[in-house]
Amino acid sequence: MKNIVIIGGSHGIGLETVKILSQEHQVHLFSRTAPEVSLPHVNHSVFDVLTDTFPIDEINVPIDGFVYCPGSINLKPLKMLSNEAFRADMEINFFAMLPIVQAIMPKMSEGSSMVFYSTVAVAMGMPFHASIAAAKGAVEGFVKSIAAENAPKLRVNCIAPSLTNTPLAGRLLNNDKKKEMMDARHPLKRVGTAVDIAEMTVFLLSDKSSWMSGQIIGLDGGMGSLNVH
């Protein structure tokens, strides 16, 4: 049984990841609210990445896996984005993550794995994504750097999804017409699900991905590499 630390797993992709992992592993979950469902092998601590200091002393075992889930979706034209909006996206996606990673790094075990999340918009260049693409671009660069710095002891990878049907994306998919339009934009003709991303997360944490590190994995319904229009 591995010890997996998950930051922000009370809903969406994080919750689906916790559901899968808790069947076989011990999950140490740090989030603002506890999951609404009762799950085995889950220790929950109340933690807000934007206001709290990470309670590293609560973890008294070697860490075999780490996942950072908090993120944002802020889609606006550049002229409507304030400097404060850019700072807010950078804060939750990148700067709030840094002290957590620095705190847990000494406790990561030999052969352990870390997983982060980006967006297809970093590689593609999509309108109205300037702020989130900038923040997630920082995450991608960070992932590759710490993957190189910590090889071979530690593997670090990043998933770059397209639009995924989670509470975070609720306003983009809140009626049938919007969902049909978003489905049609993808070569595989559907937006992602939280389970799609969770399954890849679990794979990257497992020994089945033991020869993968420093990768940005496009899990995007073909959006980032196929032109079928």
N, C-alpha and C positions, 0 to 999 in steps of 0.2 A: 504494500500500500504506500503510494507516494504522498508527500505533503505538498499541496498546491496552494499558493497564495493568489487570491483574486481580488483586485481592487475594483469596486463598483459592479456587483453582480446580482442586484435585486430585481432586475427586469431586463427585457430585451436579450441581446446576444450574451451578456454576462450570465443571466439567469439560466439560459439554455445550456451554457457551458457548465455551470455549477450542477445542473440536473444530471448531465451525463457523467461528469467526473465523480460525483458523490456516490455513484453506484460501486466504484472500485477503489476510490482514493479518499484521503482526508483533505477536506477543503477548508482553508482558513479565509473567510470572506470578510472584507472590510468595505462597508458601504453605508450610506446615510440611513437606509431603511433595511430591515430584514426581508428576505423573500416571503411572499404571501403563502407559499406552500411549505409544508414540513418535509425536510429532506434528511436522509441519514448522513452521518459523517461530515456535517457542516458546522463549524464554529463561526458564529457571526459576531463582529464587533462594529459598533457604530463609529463611522469615520467619514468626514467630509474632506475631500482632497483640497478644497479651496480655503479651508479655515483651520484645519486640525494638523497637529504634528503627528506623523505616523508612529503608532505605538509598537515599535519594533521589539520591545521587551516582552510583548505578549506571545511572540513566536520563539519557542524554546526547542525547536527541532530543526535539522537541516532542511532547507527548502529545495524541493525537486522541480518545481515549476512555478512560474509567475506570469500573471496576465494583468495588463492595465486596460480597463474598459472605458473609463470616462471619456466623453468626447462631445462634439457639438456639430450642428448643421446650421450654418448661417449663410444663406444664399441671397446675395444682393449685388446690384451693380456697384462697381468701385465708387462711383460718385455718392452712393448712399451709405458707404461704410466709413465710420469714424475711426480715428486712431484707437479710441477706447474699444471698439468692436474687434479690431485686430488684436489688441492686447488681451481681451477676454478669451478669444479663441486660442491664442498662444498659451495663456495661463492654464486652462483646463486640459488642453491636449499635450502640452510640453512641459512648461515650467513646474506645474504641480506634480508632475510625474518624476521629475529629477531627484528631489530629496528622498522619495520612496525607494527608487532604484538604488541610490547611493547607500541607503540604510540596509537594504536587504542583500546587496551584492556579497558581503562577507559571509552570509549564511547560505548562499547557493551551493548545492552539493556538486560533486564531480559528476559530469554528464547531465546536468540539469538544463532546463530550457526556459526561455522567456519569449512571450508573445505580445506584440503590440499591434495597433490598428492604424491604417492610413486611409486613403481614398483613391479611387481610380482617377480622380481629377488632378492628382499630382503629376502623373505621367501623361495624361491626355491633353490637358489644357482646355478647361470647360468654362463657358461664360458664367458669371455670377458666383464663382467659386474662389475668388482671390484670397479671401481671409482664411477659409478652412484649408485650401490647398497650401497656403504658406505655412500654416501651423503643422499640417501633416507632413509637408516636405521636411520640416525640421525633425519630425519623428523618424522619417525614413533615413535621413543622414545619420542620426543618432544610433539607430539600430545597426547600420553597417559598421559604424565605428566601434561600438562596444562588442559587436560580434568578433571583429578582428582582434580587439584588445584582450578578449577573454577566451579565445580559442587555444587549446582544444577542450578546456574544462567546461565551458558553458556555451550553449547554442542560443542564438538570438535571431528571431524571424519576425516578419511583419505581414499582416494580411491587408490588402488594399481592395475593399469591396466597392461595388457600385451601390445604388440605392437599395436599401434593405428595409423590409417592412417591420419596423420596431417603433416603440413609443416616441423615440427621438425624431423619427421621420413622419410622425403622425399627420402634420398639417399638409404634407406633400401627397398623402395617400388617403385623405379623409372622405373621399366619395368614390363611387364606381368609375366615373368618367376620368378622374385624375389617375386612378390605378390603371385603367385600360391604356391611357396615354403613356404612362411610365413603363408598363409592361412592353408596349410596342417598340419602345426605344432600344430595347435589348435584343441582340441576335437570338437569344434563347427565349424571347417573348414572355419574360416574367421578371419582376423584381426579385431580389433575394429575400430569404427568410432568415430569422435569427438562428434557426437550426442549421441552415447552410453554413453560416459563419462559425457556429459553435463546433460543428463536426470537424472543420479544418483546424480550429484552435486545439481541439483534443488531439488530433493527429500530430500537430507540431509539438505538443507537450509529451507525446509518447515516444517510446524507443523505435517506433516504426519510421520516424523521421530523423534517425540518429546521424545521417550523413548530410543534413541540411543546416546551413547557418548563413546569416547575412542576406537572406532572400526577402524580396518584396513580392508577395504572391498575389497575383490578380485574380480575385474571386468575384467576378463581375458579370456573369451571364454573357460573356463574350464581348462586352462593351469596349474593353481596352485594346482589343487586338483584331476584331473582326468588323468588316464593313459590308453589310448585307443589304443596304438600302439602295 
